[in-house]
Amino acid sequence: MYEEFTQDRIAQLRIQKGVSARDMSLSLGQNDSYINRIENKKALPSLSGLFYICEYLGVTPMEFFDEGNVRPAFLAPLVEDLKRLDAADLAHIAALVKTLASK
């Protein structure tokens, strides 16, 4: 179950980042087919390999495994900014988000 999710999630986040599987593999210090083999369900990264992949993709492991968060690298800085707002500003933003999400 998590094997396939992991492989698919790496592909999803890599594509969002706009980088090729080959370039990502080489940037991680691996052979040029490393990410391709993972995404094509022929391999899985080690735990430390997954941590390096998360770092490369700009997500935490928690964000990586959050299935409901389809754009974690975009959402994380936004959440950090939201944390600095007061309650009134957050209420305005929440109303705006609710309106936009219902479209």
C-alpha positions as CSV (number, residue, x, y, z in Angstrom):
1,M,0.0,0.0,0.0
2,Y,2.6,2.6,1.1
3,E,5.1,1.3,-1.5
4,E,2.9,2.4,-4.4
5,F,1.9,5.7,-2.7
6,T,5.6,6.5,-2.1
7,Q,6.5,5.8,-5.8
8,D,3.6,7.8,-7.1
9,R,4.1,10.7,-4.7
10,I,7.7,11.0,-5.7
11,A,6.6,11.3,-9.4
12,Q,3.9,13.8,-8.5
13,L,6.1,16.1,-6.5
14,R,9.0,15.8,-9.0
15,I,6.7,16.9,-11.8
16,Q,5.4,19.8,-9.7
17,K,9.0,20.9,-9.2
18,G,9.5,20.7,-13.0
19,V,12.6,18.5,-12.9
20,S,13.3,15.4,-14.9
21,A,13.8,12.0,-13.2
22,R,17.3,11.9,-14.6
23,D,18.3,15.3,-13.3
24,M,16.8,14.6,-9.9
25,S,18.7,11.3,-9.7
26,L,22.0,12.9,-10.5
27,S,21.3,15.8,-8.1
28,L,20.8,13.2,-5.3
29,G,24.1,11.7,-6.2
30,Q,22.6,8.5,-7.6
31,N,22.8,6.9,-11.0
32,D,20.8,8.5,-13.8
33,S,18.0,5.9,-13.6
34,Y,17.5,5.9,-9.8
35,I,14.2,8.0,-9.7
36,N,13.0,6.4,-12.9
37,R,13.3,2.9,-11.4
38,I,11.4,4.1,-8.3
39,E,8.6,5.7,-10.2
40,N,8.3,2.7,-12.5
41,K,7.7,0.4,-9.4
42,K,11.0,-1.4,-9.9
43,A,12.6,-0.1,-6.7
44,L,12.0,1.7,-3.4
45,P,14.3,4.2,-1.8
46,S,15.9,3.4,1.6
47,L,14.6,5.4,4.5
48,S,17.7,7.7,4.3
49,G,17.1,7.9,0.6
50,L,13.6,9.0,1.1
51,F,14.8,11.7,3.5
52,Y,17.1,13.0,0.8
53,I,14.3,12.9,-1.7
54,C,12.1,14.9,0.6
55,E,14.8,17.5,1.2
56,Y,15.4,17.8,-2.6
57,L,11.7,18.2,-3.2
58,G,11.4,20.9,-0.4
59,V,9.0,18.9,1.8
60,T,9.1,17.3,5.2
61,P,8.5,13.6,5.5
62,M,5.2,14.5,7.2
63,E,4.2,16.6,4.2
64,F,5.3,13.9,1.9
65,F,3.0,11.3,3.4
66,D,0.0,13.7,3.8
67,E,-2.2,12.4,0.9
68,G,-4.6,15.3,1.2
69,N,-1.8,17.9,0.6
70,V,-1.3,17.8,-3.2
71,R,1.1,20.8,-3.2
72,P,3.1,20.6,0.0
73,A,6.1,22.7,-1.2
74,F,3.6,25.5,-2.0
75,L,1.4,25.2,1.0
76,A,4.1,25.0,3.7
77,P,5.4,28.7,3.4
78,L,1.7,29.8,3.1
79,V,0.9,28.1,6.4
80,E,4.0,29.7,8.1
81,D,2.7,33.1,6.9
82,L,-0.8,32.4,8.2
83,K,0.6,31.6,11.7
84,R,1.8,35.2,12.0
85,L,-1.7,36.6,11.5
86,D,-4.1,37.7,14.2
87,A,-7.5,36.1,14.7
88,A,-9.4,38.7,12.7
89,D,-7.1,38.4,9.7
90,L,-7.3,34.6,9.9
91,A,-11.1,34.8,9.9
92,H,-11.1,37.0,6.7
93,I,-8.7,34.6,5.0
94,A,-10.8,31.6,6.1
95,A,-13.9,33.1,4.6
96,L,-12.1,33.9,1.3
97,V,-10.7,30.3,1.1
98,K,-14.1,28.9,1.8
99,T,-15.6,30.9,-1.0
100,L,-12.8,30.0,-3.4
101,A,-13.0,26.3,-2.5
102,S,-16.7,26.1,-3.1
103,K,-16.4,27.2,-6.8
